[in-house]
Structures are given as structure tokens and as C-alpha cells.
Amino acid sequence: MIDITRRPAPIFSGFSSRANAIISVAVILILPLLMLFPTLAGWFAGILTLIGLASLFHRRDIRPMDWHFAAICLILPVAQLWNMTVMGWAPGVLFRPTHLLWGLMIYFLIGHYGFRRNSLFYGACLASVTALGIAIFEAIYLGNERVFGFGNRWNAVPFGNFSMLFAFFCLCGGFVSSEKEKLMKLLLGLGGFACGCTASLLSGTRGGWLAIPFLVALCFFFNDRLSRRSKGIALLIIAVAILAMFAGSQRVRDRIDVTKAQVTSYFAHPASKAVQETSTGLRLSMWRWGWEKFKEHPYTGVGLANYKEAKAEAVKAGQVPAAFDGFANLHNEFITALALGGLPSALALLAFWSLSWKFFSSKLKSPDDDQHYFALCGLVTVLGTALFSMTEGLFGTSPGTKAIMLAIALPAGALRYALREGRTTTHAESIRRL
């Protein structure tokens, strides 16, 4: 049996099959394509989904970890279905969360045929470079205050957040490599990390910046391939570089100053319409409204099907600014779950993150470098999207939905393949070690 992730220098040497080679190329291309043309990347992912469905019927080798990942992909759509059976139907609401089922099929496709670790690493590096190119063009050449992707194909918030997420994929890969390729991987990883972080900085995405210290800590303290001394030195260098990057940016300082002023004004004058209509004031007003709705309907929320009507009534009654009527969520996934679906939806959301964390963290101690890298990327996705969703919706935009689906399915499928090849412990044994 050929080991697909050992070190052959040429990217296309040593593949176990033609399918493996094709999937590896697809993984390298789909992440930069996502940053540039998210709709086209969605069609690409749709093709992979259909092939994954076909491979599932062809191979039919269901394993314990497959049930675990299926639970991750199903729990949020099922919770929404449950709410609709009680509070009324709105099938369109399910469209974005069911992208996780696309991810399940892609997981099976990769789990059957595999791809090289280098494919995910190179794809993340290309995605970070692509994001930086778009950000420089939009923010510096065109002089735009925010970056909404190439041709406004993204929203500024998820564009900045996933630029940062893929930057951390690069950082993880730079510090998990064999001795033979260590220098090259380290330079590529640091370069990709710098590109993605700079793109996020130029996007003006304030909420995502809060995740940086947590993701840096995860990348180093959960990476047991580094000695304690190496972790300390690397952490210090990265921390100084990030602080210098953000402290030296007038754009960042302005965004932070505006946020501070808006938060202070909101708590000093929460009933002021002018204060509520600021960017931060609007979010705080929505969160307060959502919490009140949860207290009124703790077990069902207002209902996913009734959200449009409820927010229209709130605007008419003057409880929230008029701009609220145009928002698809409350810009905080947990408060949105409480307000629209009550405790069942909120518990499903917590279970989604908990099950996802357990799935990846159980493989983190694997002696295999490739499993360790895929597990790190999975944990970066879980922690990153959980923190991002504190100031935006988990499925708030179409490009962001595609991004989270790919960011969780690609490393999960790669882990499945590695375990199927029998290189390390089984999924059940990994879970028992936690």
C-alpha cells in the first residue's frame, strides 16, 4: 500500500491512484478559487459532492468516525427542521446549513481516495496570496475602505475572516514538516500566514481580529512536533510580528478607535437612535432584542419561519433601528440560535462545535505528521469559526457558507483516509485517549 503523504519532493509523484492525483489538484485549486470566484468554487464543490455520493454507494465501507462526522454535519439542519415542525415551515432557511451535507459527501470522497498533505498546505498558501492580491487591489489601488472580495463577490466580514483562517492553515503547515523539507515549508508557511493576515487587516474585519491570539496559541501549544523552547521562540516572533503589523496600520487603529467610541456611546445612551444606528450600536441592539425574544420563548424562540415578521414588528415598534430589517441574522450565531430556535437550537450549536472539536482533537496526538497537520487545521476551523460567529452568522453569506463547508470537510476527509490506510490508531482508540 502506497503512503500518499510521505515526502516525495515532486508534487505528483507517489500517488496511489489517478483519483488521488485529481483530488489533490482539486484541493490545491479550490481554496484560491473560493477567494476569487466563490460561486464558481461552489459549482466545483457541487461536482465533488456528486462524485462523493457515487463513491459512497460504490465503496460502502462505513466506519465509526463516519457516524461521528455525519452527526457534525446533520445536527444543525435537524435542529432547524425540528423548529419548523413546531413553529412553521420556511424551507429556504435550510439551504445554507445543508451545505454541511455537501461537506459530508466530500469527506467520503477524500476519505476513499485521499490527497497529500502538501495539497491542503499549497492550496491554503495560494488562497492567502490570492486574498492579499484582492485586498491590495480593492483597498490600496481602488482606495476602498472595506474589501468585499473581487468584484464585491464576498461580504467584507467573511472575506477577512477566512483570509485569516487559511493563513493559519499555512502557519500550521510551516511547523509540521520533515527535516528534508523543513526550511521550504517554514518559509512558505510564514509567507502564506503574512499574506492572509494582511488581507484580513486590509478588509477591516474587526470581529475576526479577536480570534488571532487564540488561534496563535492553538497552533503552537497544540503542536507537539515543536519543543518547548521552539514553541516559546516561535510564539514570541509571531506575536511581535502581528502586533507590529496591526500597530503600524492607521486603518486598524481607526477601526478600533471607532469601535471603542461606539461601544462607549451605546452603554451611555442605549436608547439614542443615532447611537443604535452605528455599526456596533446596531449589533448590540440586535443582541439585546434577541435575548429578550429568547426570554419570551425559551423553548422555541420566535421560530425560524417567523423571523422576518418578528424583526419587521420590532422595527415598526422602534425597538431596533430600521437597518435591522435587512439582516438575515443577529450577527451572533449563539444569540441567533436562542432567539429564533430557543434552547434546542442553541444546544445543537454547542453540540456542533463540541463534536467537531472532539473529532479533530482525538487525532492530534497521532505519531503521523500528516494526521497531526490535518487535525490542527480542523481545530483551527472549529475554533476560528466559533469565534468569528460571535460577531457574524455562521451561515450568514453564501461564500462564507461554502468556506466553512470546505474548511471542515477537507481535513476531516484526509484524516479518514489516513486511518483507513491503517497508518495509526483507530478512531475509537483515539476517542478513548481523550
Summary of the structure (lengths in Angstrom):
residues: 434
radius of gyration: 21.7
end to end distance: 29.5
largest distance: 68.1
contacts: 1564
relative contact order: 0.14
helix: 75%
strand: 0%
